[in-house]
């Protein structure tokens, strides 16, 4: 049975990809030093997706990704032997979430995966969600992020309420340029 909620479906798919498929596809020796659990991988992928999305980057250089992953590894306090290049390579080879498009150039394997990880990143903090709605509500390319966000929050009413507040502020401004 498939979930009715798109976000729940993606959560389940990502869980299968990051856990089950990861172990069935990968060679065991590649995981000797890797101490990342699914939550930590989601933090890394969410942060990378969010930053690339903010910069309207579809493609990400390998150098940029490795640098970001290493910063995030420090932030989430994992084993100091874990290197950013190994994490990026493992996610590429075993998960298929990141795809090497050209020499040292990556992207998410699909736009909706990036939107999902952006939504994961945004919904970690209600203030981050509010800021995203405040600054980007009318951007067509963000609509998928808002759909995923509403399904990821414990209460979708939070997301809908914030969108409603922002829409009301547009109406009260008297300017309809946004239309």
MIMARDREN-604498 format. One record per residue (C-alpha): residue number from 1; chain; z, y, x. Coordinates in steps of 0.2 Angstrom, whole numbers, always signed. Layout:
REM residues N
<vexkol nr="NUM" kette="A" z="Z" y="Y" x="X"/>
...
***
This chain:
REM residues 179
<vexkol nr="1" kette="A" z="+0" y="+0" x="+0"/>
<vexkol nr="2" kette="A" z="-5" y="+17" x="+6"/>
<vexkol nr="3" kette="A" z="+7" y="+32" x="+5"/>
<vexkol nr="4" kette="A" z="+2" y="+45" x="-8"/>
<vexkol nr="5" kette="A" z="+8" y="+59" x="+4"/>
<vexkol nr="6" kette="A" z="-5" y="+62" x="+18"/>
<vexkol nr="7" kette="A" z="+9" y="+67" x="+30"/>
<vexkol nr="8" kette="A" z="+18" y="+51" x="+27"/>
<vexkol nr="9" kette="A" z="+2" y="+41" x="+30"/>
<vexkol nr="10" kette="A" z="-1" y="+50" x="+47"/>
<vexkol nr="11" kette="A" z="+17" y="+47" x="+52"/>
<vexkol nr="12" kette="A" z="+15" y="+29" x="+49"/>
<vexkol nr="13" kette="A" z="-2" y="+28" x="+58"/>
<vexkol nr="14" kette="A" z="+5" y="+38" x="+73"/>
<vexkol nr="15" kette="A" z="+20" y="+27" x="+74"/>
<vexkol nr="16" kette="A" z="+9" y="+11" x="+74"/>
<vexkol nr="17" kette="A" z="-2" y="+20" x="+88"/>
<vexkol nr="18" kette="A" z="+12" y="+25" x="+99"/>
<vexkol nr="19" kette="A" z="+23" y="+10" x="+97"/>
<vexkol nr="20" kette="A" z="+14" y="-6" x="+92"/>
<vexkol nr="21" kette="A" z="-4" y="-3" x="+97"/>
<vexkol nr="22" kette="A" z="+2" y="+5" x="+113"/>
<vexkol nr="23" kette="A" z="+11" y="-11" x="+119"/>
<vexkol nr="24" kette="A" z="-3" y="-23" x="+113"/>
<vexkol nr="25" kette="A" z="-17" y="-13" x="+122"/>
<vexkol nr="26" kette="A" z="-8" y="-8" x="+138"/>
<vexkol nr="27" kette="A" z="-4" y="-17" x="+153"/>
<vexkol nr="28" kette="A" z="+14" y="-21" x="+155"/>
<vexkol nr="29" kette="A" z="+15" y="-14" x="+173"/>
<vexkol nr="30" kette="A" z="+9" y="+3" x="+167"/>
<vexkol nr="31" kette="A" z="+26" y="+5" x="+158"/>
<vexkol nr="32" kette="A" z="+38" y="+1" x="+172"/>
<vexkol nr="33" kette="A" z="+42" y="+19" x="+175"/>
<vexkol nr="34" kette="A" z="+39" y="+26" x="+158"/>
<vexkol nr="35" kette="A" z="+55" y="+30" x="+148"/>
<vexkol nr="36" kette="A" z="+47" y="+39" x="+134"/>
<vexkol nr="37" kette="A" z="+51" y="+34" x="+116"/>
<vexkol nr="38" kette="A" z="+40" y="+38" x="+101"/>
<vexkol nr="39" kette="A" z="+50" y="+54" x="+97"/>
<vexkol nr="40" kette="A" z="+48" y="+61" x="+115"/>
<vexkol nr="41" kette="A" z="+29" y="+57" x="+115"/>
<vexkol nr="42" kette="A" z="+28" y="+66" x="+98"/>
<vexkol nr="43" kette="A" z="+37" y="+81" x="+106"/>
<vexkol nr="44" kette="A" z="+25" y="+82" x="+120"/>
<vexkol nr="45" kette="A" z="+9" y="+79" x="+109"/>
<vexkol nr="46" kette="A" z="+16" y="+92" x="+96"/>
<vexkol nr="47" kette="A" z="+19" y="+105" x="+110"/>
<vexkol nr="48" kette="A" z="+2" y="+103" x="+118"/>
<vexkol nr="49" kette="A" z="-7" y="+103" x="+101"/>
<vexkol nr="50" kette="A" z="+3" y="+119" x="+96"/>
<vexkol nr="51" kette="A" z="-1" y="+128" x="+112"/>
<vexkol nr="52" kette="A" z="-19" y="+123" x="+112"/>
<vexkol nr="53" kette="A" z="-20" y="+128" x="+93"/>
<vexkol nr="54" kette="A" z="-12" y="+145" x="+96"/>
<vexkol nr="55" kette="A" z="-25" y="+149" x="+110"/>
<vexkol nr="56" kette="A" z="-39" y="+142" x="+99"/>
<vexkol nr="57" kette="A" z="-42" y="+129" x="+112"/>
<vexkol nr="58" kette="A" z="-52" y="+113" x="+107"/>
<vexkol nr="59" kette="A" z="-53" y="+107" x="+125"/>
<vexkol nr="60" kette="A" z="-39" y="+106" x="+137"/>
<vexkol nr="61" kette="A" z="-40" y="+105" x="+156"/>
<vexkol nr="62" kette="A" z="-32" y="+90" x="+164"/>
<vexkol nr="63" kette="A" z="-22" y="+102" x="+175"/>
<vexkol nr="64" kette="A" z="-16" y="+112" x="+161"/>
<vexkol nr="65" kette="A" z="-10" y="+97" x="+151"/>
<vexkol nr="66" kette="A" z="-2" y="+89" x="+166"/>
<vexkol nr="67" kette="A" z="+7" y="+105" x="+170"/>
<vexkol nr="68" kette="A" z="+13" y="+107" x="+152"/>
<vexkol nr="69" kette="A" z="+19" y="+88" x="+151"/>
<vexkol nr="70" kette="A" z="+29" y="+91" x="+167"/>
<vexkol nr="71" kette="A" z="+38" y="+106" x="+160"/>
<vexkol nr="72" kette="A" z="+41" y="+96" x="+144"/>
<vexkol nr="73" kette="A" z="+48" y="+81" x="+153"/>
<vexkol nr="74" kette="A" z="+61" y="+93" x="+161"/>
<vexkol nr="75" kette="A" z="+65" y="+100" x="+144"/>
<vexkol nr="76" kette="A" z="+68" y="+84" x="+136"/>
<vexkol nr="77" kette="A" z="+77" y="+77" x="+151"/>
<vexkol nr="78" kette="A" z="+69" y="+61" x="+155"/>
<vexkol nr="79" kette="A" z="+69" y="+51" x="+171"/>
<vexkol nr="80" kette="A" z="+63" y="+62" x="+186"/>
<vexkol nr="81" kette="A" z="+52" y="+49" x="+192"/>
<vexkol nr="82" kette="A" z="+40" y="+51" x="+177"/>
<vexkol nr="83" kette="A" z="+25" y="+61" x="+182"/>
<vexkol nr="84" kette="A" z="+14" y="+72" x="+170"/>
<vexkol nr="85" kette="A" z="-2" y="+64" x="+176"/>
<vexkol nr="86" kette="A" z="+4" y="+47" x="+172"/>
<vexkol nr="87" kette="A" z="+10" y="+52" x="+154"/>
<vexkol nr="88" kette="A" z="-7" y="+60" x="+150"/>
<vexkol nr="89" kette="A" z="-16" y="+45" x="+157"/>
<vexkol nr="90" kette="A" z="-6" y="+33" x="+147"/>
<vexkol nr="91" kette="A" z="-8" y="+42" x="+131"/>
<vexkol nr="92" kette="A" z="-27" y="+43" x="+134"/>
<vexkol nr="93" kette="A" z="-29" y="+24" x="+139"/>
<vexkol nr="94" kette="A" z="-17" y="+16" x="+127"/>
<vexkol nr="95" kette="A" z="-16" y="+27" x="+112"/>
<vexkol nr="96" kette="A" z="-33" y="+35" x="+109"/>
<vexkol nr="97" kette="A" z="-24" y="+51" x="+103"/>
<vexkol nr="98" kette="A" z="-31" y="+61" x="+118"/>
<vexkol nr="99" kette="A" z="-49" y="+58" x="+123"/>
<vexkol nr="100" kette="A" z="-57" y="+63" x="+140"/>
<vexkol nr="101" kette="A" z="-72" y="+73" x="+135"/>
<vexkol nr="102" kette="A" z="-78" y="+77" x="+152"/>
<vexkol nr="103" kette="A" z="-72" y="+76" x="+170"/>
<vexkol nr="104" kette="A" z="-54" y="+83" x="+169"/>
<vexkol nr="105" kette="A" z="-57" y="+89" x="+151"/>
<vexkol nr="106" kette="A" z="-47" y="+82" x="+136"/>
<vexkol nr="107" kette="A" z="-46" y="+85" x="+117"/>
<vexkol nr="108" kette="A" z="-37" y="+77" x="+103"/>
<vexkol nr="109" kette="A" z="-48" y="+62" x="+96"/>
<vexkol nr="110" kette="A" z="-49" y="+71" x="+80"/>
<vexkol nr="111" kette="A" z="-45" y="+89" x="+73"/>
<vexkol nr="112" kette="A" z="-34" y="+82" x="+60"/>
<vexkol nr="113" kette="A" z="-23" y="+73" x="+73"/>
<vexkol nr="114" kette="A" z="-21" y="+90" x="+82"/>
<vexkol nr="115" kette="A" z="-16" y="+98" x="+65"/>
<vexkol nr="116" kette="A" z="-4" y="+84" x="+62"/>
<vexkol nr="117" kette="A" z="+5" y="+87" x="+79"/>
<vexkol nr="118" kette="A" z="+5" y="+106" x="+76"/>
<vexkol nr="119" kette="A" z="+13" y="+103" x="+60"/>
<vexkol nr="120" kette="A" z="+26" y="+91" x="+68"/>
<vexkol nr="121" kette="A" z="+30" y="+105" x="+81"/>
<vexkol nr="122" kette="A" z="+31" y="+119" x="+68"/>
<vexkol nr="123" kette="A" z="+42" y="+109" x="+56"/>
<vexkol nr="124" kette="A" z="+55" y="+106" x="+69"/>
<vexkol nr="125" kette="A" z="+63" y="+123" x="+66"/>
<vexkol nr="126" kette="A" z="+63" y="+132" x="+49"/>
<vexkol nr="127" kette="A" z="+61" y="+149" x="+58"/>
<vexkol nr="128" kette="A" z="+46" y="+142" x="+68"/>
<vexkol nr="129" kette="A" z="+38" y="+137" x="+51"/>
<vexkol nr="130" kette="A" z="+42" y="+154" x="+43"/>
<vexkol nr="131" kette="A" z="+34" y="+163" x="+58"/>
<vexkol nr="132" kette="A" z="+19" y="+152" x="+57"/>
<vexkol nr="133" kette="A" z="+17" y="+155" x="+38"/>
<vexkol nr="134" kette="A" z="+20" y="+174" x="+41"/>
<vexkol nr="135" kette="A" z="+7" y="+176" x="+55"/>
<vexkol nr="136" kette="A" z="-7" y="+163" x="+50"/>
<vexkol nr="137" kette="A" z="-6" y="+159" x="+31"/>
<vexkol nr="138" kette="A" z="-24" y="+166" x="+28"/>
<vexkol nr="139" kette="A" z="-32" y="+158" x="+42"/>
<vexkol nr="140" kette="A" z="-44" y="+144" x="+36"/>
<vexkol nr="141" kette="A" z="-41" y="+133" x="+51"/>
<vexkol nr="142" kette="A" z="-23" y="+133" x="+48"/>
<vexkol nr="143" kette="A" z="-24" y="+126" x="+30"/>
<vexkol nr="144" kette="A" z="-22" y="+108" x="+37"/>
<vexkol nr="145" kette="A" z="-7" y="+112" x="+46"/>
<vexkol nr="146" kette="A" z="+1" y="+119" x="+30"/>
<vexkol nr="147" kette="A" z="-3" y="+104" x="+21"/>
<vexkol nr="148" kette="A" z="+4" y="+92" x="+34"/>
<vexkol nr="149" kette="A" z="+20" y="+104" x="+35"/>
<vexkol nr="150" kette="A" z="+23" y="+103" x="+17"/>
<vexkol nr="151" kette="A" z="+23" y="+84" x="+18"/>
<vexkol nr="152" kette="A" z="+34" y="+83" x="+34"/>
<vexkol nr="153" kette="A" z="+48" y="+94" x="+28"/>
<vexkol nr="154" kette="A" z="+63" y="+86" x="+20"/>
<vexkol nr="155" kette="A" z="+59" y="+97" x="+5"/>
<vexkol nr="156" kette="A" z="+41" y="+103" x="+2"/>
<vexkol nr="157" kette="A" z="+49" y="+117" x="-8"/>
<vexkol nr="158" kette="A" z="+54" y="+126" x="+8"/>
<vexkol nr="159" kette="A" z="+36" y="+127" x="+13"/>
<vexkol nr="160" kette="A" z="+29" y="+131" x="-4"/>
<vexkol nr="161" kette="A" z="+43" y="+144" x="-6"/>
<vexkol nr="162" kette="A" z="+39" y="+153" x="+11"/>
<vexkol nr="163" kette="A" z="+20" y="+153" x="+6"/>
<vexkol nr="164" kette="A" z="+24" y="+160" x="-11"/>
<vexkol nr="165" kette="A" z="+35" y="+174" x="-2"/>
<vexkol nr="166" kette="A" z="+20" y="+178" x="+9"/>
<vexkol nr="167" kette="A" z="+8" y="+178" x="-5"/>
<vexkol nr="168" kette="A" z="+19" y="+190" x="-15"/>
<vexkol nr="169" kette="A" z="+20" y="+202" x="+0"/>
<vexkol nr="170" kette="A" z="+1" y="+203" x="+0"/>
<vexkol nr="171" kette="A" z="+1" y="+207" x="-19"/>
<vexkol nr="172" kette="A" z="+15" y="+220" x="-17"/>
<vexkol nr="173" kette="A" z="+6" y="+229" x="-3"/>
<vexkol nr="174" kette="A" z="-7" y="+235" x="-15"/>
<vexkol nr="175" kette="A" z="-21" y="+231" x="-2"/>
<vexkol nr="176" kette="A" z="-32" y="+217" x="-6"/>
<vexkol nr="177" kette="A" z="-42" y="+217" x="+10"/>
<vexkol nr="178" kette="A" z="-35" y="+200" x="+13"/>
<vexkol nr="179" kette="A" z="-45" y="+193" x="-1"/>
***
